[in-house]
Amino acid sequence: MKTQEPDPEAIQLAALAGEERINFARTLLTPKTRRDTLRTVLGLLARTPHDEARAPLAELFAHYARKGGAHDYGGYVRADIVRALRPIARPADAPLLLRACATWEFPPPAFVEEGALLRAAGLVALADLDETLARLEAARLLVDAYTDANSGEPALTAARTLAEFRLRQGEIII
């Protein structure tokens, strides 16, 4: 089994702190960044959002969505991108989030649908941005034919999202 050399960018990222770390992380929002390092960067940016990352995140999502997700089988990197985008999303990002909500992935070799987490992440981000669109997507995802039998996603997130909206409006009393 081939062992992978440590990524110098990941080592440099780990050595930095504070604003310096975030600024360096933003420079790594590129398809050339190794996937494991990129996922670390996306997690960091989800916890420490910066508006300057918004455009590179959208471009990165578009890159990984090309060719039916061939660069991101299962949509796992795109789900991380959506999570990082969520706190800084603007109305102009709604089409990207709708695309996430409407993505099904059937990667080889099994060709079993694996995009449930991407659809769920898209819905959660959309719910913060546009309640009407999120309600419509949640209703559709409740009956998603490819709901994961083990996790219940994205139907579980759809049900939680609709319940949260009703709770906010005082329609549900706990």
C-alpha positions as CSV (number, residue, x, y, z in Angstrom):
1,M,0.0,0.0,0.0
2,K,1.4,3.4,-1.0
3,T,1.9,5.8,1.8
4,Q,1.3,9.5,1.0
5,E,4.0,12.0,1.8
6,P,2.9,14.7,4.3
7,D,1.5,17.8,2.5
8,P,3.8,20.8,3.0
9,E,0.8,23.1,2.8
10,A,-0.9,21.2,5.6
11,I,2.2,21.4,7.7
12,Q,2.4,25.1,7.1
13,L,-1.3,25.6,7.9
14,A,-0.9,23.7,11.2
15,A,2.1,25.9,12.2
16,L,0.1,29.1,11.8
17,A,-2.4,30.6,14.2
18,G,-5.1,33.3,14.2
19,E,-5.6,35.6,11.3
20,E,-2.4,34.4,9.7
21,R,-3.8,30.9,9.6
22,I,-7.1,32.0,8.1
23,N,-5.3,34.1,5.4
24,F,-3.1,31.2,4.4
25,A,-6.2,28.9,4.4
26,R,-7.9,31.2,1.9
27,T,-5.0,30.9,-0.5
28,L,-5.5,27.1,-0.4
29,L,-9.1,27.4,-1.9
30,T,-8.0,26.0,-5.2
31,P,-8.4,22.7,-7.0
32,K,-4.6,22.2,-6.9
33,T,-4.7,21.8,-3.1
34,R,-4.6,18.2,-2.0
35,R,-8.0,16.9,-1.1
36,D,-7.2,16.0,2.6
37,T,-5.7,19.5,3.1
38,L,-8.6,21.2,1.3
39,R,-11.1,19.4,3.6
40,T,-9.2,20.6,6.6
41,V,-9.2,24.2,5.2
42,L,-13.0,24.0,4.6
43,G,-13.6,22.8,8.1
44,L,-11.5,25.7,9.5
45,L,-13.4,28.2,7.3
46,A,-16.7,26.8,8.4
47,R,-15.8,27.5,12.0
48,T,-14.1,30.9,11.3
49,P,-16.0,32.4,8.3
50,H,-14.5,35.3,6.2
51,D,-16.4,37.1,3.5
52,E,-13.3,37.2,1.3
53,A,-13.6,33.4,1.0
54,R,-17.1,33.5,-0.6
55,A,-16.1,33.9,-4.3
56,P,-13.3,31.3,-4.1
57,L,-15.7,28.9,-2.4
58,A,-18.3,29.3,-5.2
59,E,-15.6,28.8,-7.8
60,L,-14.3,25.7,-6.0
61,F,-17.9,24.3,-5.9
62,A,-18.2,24.9,-9.6
63,H,-14.9,23.1,-10.3
64,Y,-15.9,20.0,-8.2
65,A,-19.4,19.9,-9.7
66,R,-18.1,19.8,-13.3
67,K,-18.5,16.6,-15.3
68,G,-21.2,15.3,-13.1
69,G,-19.1,15.4,-10.0
70,A,-16.2,13.4,-11.5
71,H,-13.8,15.4,-9.4
72,D,-15.7,14.7,-6.2
73,Y,-17.4,11.4,-6.3
74,G,-20.1,11.4,-3.6
75,G,-20.1,15.1,-3.2
76,Y,-18.2,15.1,0.1
77,V,-15.9,18.0,-0.8
78,R,-18.9,20.0,-2.2
79,A,-20.8,19.3,1.1
80,D,-17.8,20.7,3.0
81,I,-17.7,23.8,0.6
82,V,-21.4,24.4,1.3
83,R,-20.8,24.2,5.1
84,A,-18.0,26.7,4.8
85,L,-20.2,29.0,2.6
86,R,-23.2,28.8,4.9
87,P,-22.2,31.5,7.4
88,I,-21.3,34.0,4.7
89,A,-23.8,33.1,2.0
90,R,-25.8,35.8,0.3
91,P,-29.0,35.7,-1.8
92,A,-26.8,35.5,-4.9
93,D,-25.6,32.1,-3.7
94,A,-29.1,30.6,-3.8
95,P,-28.5,28.9,-7.2
96,L,-25.4,27.2,-5.9
97,L,-27.3,25.9,-2.8
98,L,-30.3,24.8,-5.0
99,R,-27.9,22.9,-7.1
100,A,-26.5,21.2,-4.0
101,C,-30.0,20.3,-3.0
102,A,-30.6,18.8,-6.4
103,T,-27.5,16.7,-6.8
104,W,-27.5,12.9,-6.9
105,E,-24.2,11.1,-7.1
106,F,-23.7,7.5,-8.3
107,P,-20.0,6.9,-8.1
108,P,-18.2,3.8,-9.4
109,P,-17.7,1.0,-8.7
110,A,-21.0,0.3,-6.9
111,F,-23.0,3.1,-8.6
112,V,-25.0,3.6,-5.4
113,E,-26.3,7.1,-4.6
114,E,-24.0,8.9,-2.2
115,G,-25.0,12.6,-2.5
116,A,-27.4,12.7,0.4
117,L,-25.0,14.6,2.6
118,L,-24.6,17.2,-0.1
119,R,-28.3,17.6,-0.5
120,A,-28.7,18.0,3.3
121,A,-25.9,20.5,3.6
122,G,-27.4,22.5,0.7
123,L,-30.8,22.6,2.4
124,V,-29.4,23.7,5.8
125,A,-27.5,26.6,4.1
126,L,-30.6,27.5,2.0
127,A,-32.7,27.6,5.1
128,D,-30.5,30.4,6.6
129,L,-30.8,32.3,3.3
130,D,-34.4,31.9,1.9
131,E,-37.1,30.3,4.0
132,T,-39.6,30.0,1.1
133,L,-37.1,28.2,-1.2
134,A,-35.9,26.1,1.7
135,R,-39.5,25.0,2.5
136,L,-40.0,23.9,-1.1
137,E,-36.7,22.0,-1.2
138,A,-37.4,20.4,2.2
139,A,-40.8,19.2,1.0
140,R,-39.2,17.7,-2.0
141,L,-36.4,16.1,0.0
142,L,-38.9,14.5,2.4
143,V,-39.8,12.1,-0.3
144,D,-36.4,11.8,-2.0
145,A,-36.3,8.4,-3.7
146,Y,-32.6,8.1,-2.8
147,T,-32.9,8.8,0.9
148,D,-30.0,6.9,2.6
149,A,-31.4,3.9,4.4
150,N,-28.8,4.1,7.1
151,S,-28.7,7.8,7.9
152,G,-32.2,8.9,6.7
153,E,-30.5,11.8,4.9
154,P,-31.6,14.1,3.3
155,A,-35.2,13.4,4.5
156,L,-34.1,13.7,8.1
157,T,-32.6,17.1,7.6
158,A,-35.7,18.1,5.6
159,A,-38.0,17.1,8.4
160,R,-35.9,19.0,11.0
161,T,-35.8,22.1,8.8
162,L,-39.5,22.2,8.4
163,A,-40.0,21.6,12.1
164,E,-37.6,24.4,12.9
165,F,-39.5,26.8,10.7
166,R,-42.8,25.8,12.4
167,L,-41.2,26.2,15.8
168,R,-39.9,29.7,15.0
169,Q,-43.5,30.7,14.0
170,G,-44.9,29.3,17.2
171,E,-46.8,26.6,15.3
172,I,-45.2,23.9,17.5
173,I,-45.2,24.1,21.2
174,I,-42.7,22.0,23.1
